[in-house]
């Protein structure tokens, strides 16, 4: 009887310990945020969270800042940096666009915008989370101010939503202090990296250090461009592809 | 006559000294406005406000004739999103300083009459809770160059 009672208290302790472990596990699980896609944190990329399994993009069609159609085809055979923001945003968005401009120049200075082995280019895209105010003409004034090669995208609000959410980009309109039109938009401030097959490969969380991001990008590109550009039937076609010869 | 002139001189000197002293209690360094596209509706101003006095001072308002309205904001990460939180005021601790910088505290300049260009200066009036107000000239900077943001603010 005595032995039994000891063992039952031992069982109780064991259960408590197990419950503790389970709670801890749940805490870690929820702490990571259930919205975010599965991620692999690799030490080799200090500024980036690189996805082991890239997140495929949905089909979409948006307009760029000169009114041309932009679809997932525009991601093909290019590495694409994306930032989601809005033009009525004085602090976070200009900071991110200046950072992207610095990444651009870090690469451009060493003539590294085009990856040498496969001729895969690099592009920089700003997608508005405020399509109501950010029309094509607004973006035409705004985006080239930071870099004339950058691309601004706007379009149907539902469409933008359907692109942003699977990429882990959250945003929410909040009222401003005064007028109705003065609303602010809270939004994720990560810079995303899309691979040359149009899939999200990495996330750069703020605060952004352009030099580190550029360095990480070179390594990510080195590691994954081949996988994207030489697979099966595409092999021959991809090797002879040259972004520089692409008709504008 | 001569004596009263002397007395008033002393008063004038005292007055000059005390107002100079009030100015020295608050100093504003490294102020800049980030240049924005010609159609911009909002701009941001950054600076370091130092309080050399022995009491906390509070920035209660900012005005500038070039803008419809100026608010003190703070950017904060909240639920994974960057959120701009309007501040009623901003305290600068005694003997300390507050840095307004990208991604943190900033002045949000709303509704510019014309968007100032790089190289121009704008006038702002900072108002503090102790009745002190300070006029500052803030240069507009492009902040486009490589490492601009990081290098300019990383070392302060």
Contacts between the chains, C-beta under 8 A, distances in Angstrom:
chain1	res1	chain2	res2	distance
A	33	B	80	6.6
A	35	B	80	7.6
A	87	B	37	7.8
A	87	B	40	7.5
A	87	B	41	7.9
A	88	B	41	5.6
A	88	B	42	5.7
A	89	B	42	7.4
A	89	B	84	7.8
A	90	B	34	7.6
A	90	B	36	7.6
A	90	B	40	8.0
A	90	B	42	4.2
A	90	B	43	5.6
A	90	B	44	3.8
A	90	B	106	7.1
A	90	B	108	5.4
A	90	B	109	7.4
A	91	B	44	4.9
A	91	B	73	7.1
A	91	B	75	5.2
A	91	B	84	6.7
A	91	B	102	6.1
A	91	B	103	6.8
A	91	B	106	5.1
A	91	B	108	7.6
A	92	B	75	5.8
A	92	B	82	4.6
A	92	B	84	7.6
A	92	B	102	8.0
A	92	B	103	6.8
A	94	B	34	5.7
A	94	B	36	7.0
A	94	B	44	7.3
A	94	B	102	7.9
A	94	B	143	8.0
A	95	B	102	4.2
A	95	B	103	6.1
A	95	B	149	6.2
A	98	B	143	5.7
A	98	B	144	6.5
A	98	B	148	6.4
A	98	B	149	5.7
A	99	B	149	6.9
A	101	B	144	6.2
A	102	B	146	5.2
A	102	B	147	6.0
A	102	B	148	7.1
A	102	B	149	7.9
A	105	B	146	5.1
A	106	B	146	6.7
A	109	B	146	7.8
A	138	B	39	7.0
A	141	B	37	5.1
A	141	B	38	6.4
A	141	B	39	4.4
A	142	B	37	4.9
A	142	B	39	7.2
A	142	B	40	7.7
A	145	B	36	7.5
A	145	B	37	4.0
A	145	B	38	8.0
A	146	B	144	7.5
A	170	B	79	7.4
A	170	B	80	5.8
A	170	B	81	5.5
A	171	B	81	6.6
A	172	B	81	6.8
A	174	B	83	7.6
A	177	B	71	6.4
A	177	B	86	5.6
A	178	B	69	7.3
A	182	B	110	7.7
A	184	B	83	8.0
A	184	B	84	5.4
A	186	B	78	6.9
A	186	B	81	4.2
A	186	B	82	6.6
A	186	B	83	4.3
A	186	B	84	7.7
A	187	B	81	5.5
A	187	B	82	6.2
A	188	B	80	5.8
A	188	B	81	5.6
A	188	B	82	7.3
A	189	B	77	7.8
A	189	B	81	7.7
A	189	B	82	4.2
A	206	B	77	7.6
A	206	B	82	7.2
A	206	B	103	6.9
A	207	B	103	6.0
A	209	B	150	6.2
A	210	B	146	7.5
A	210	B	147	6.7
A	210	B	150	7.2
A	211	B	147	6.9
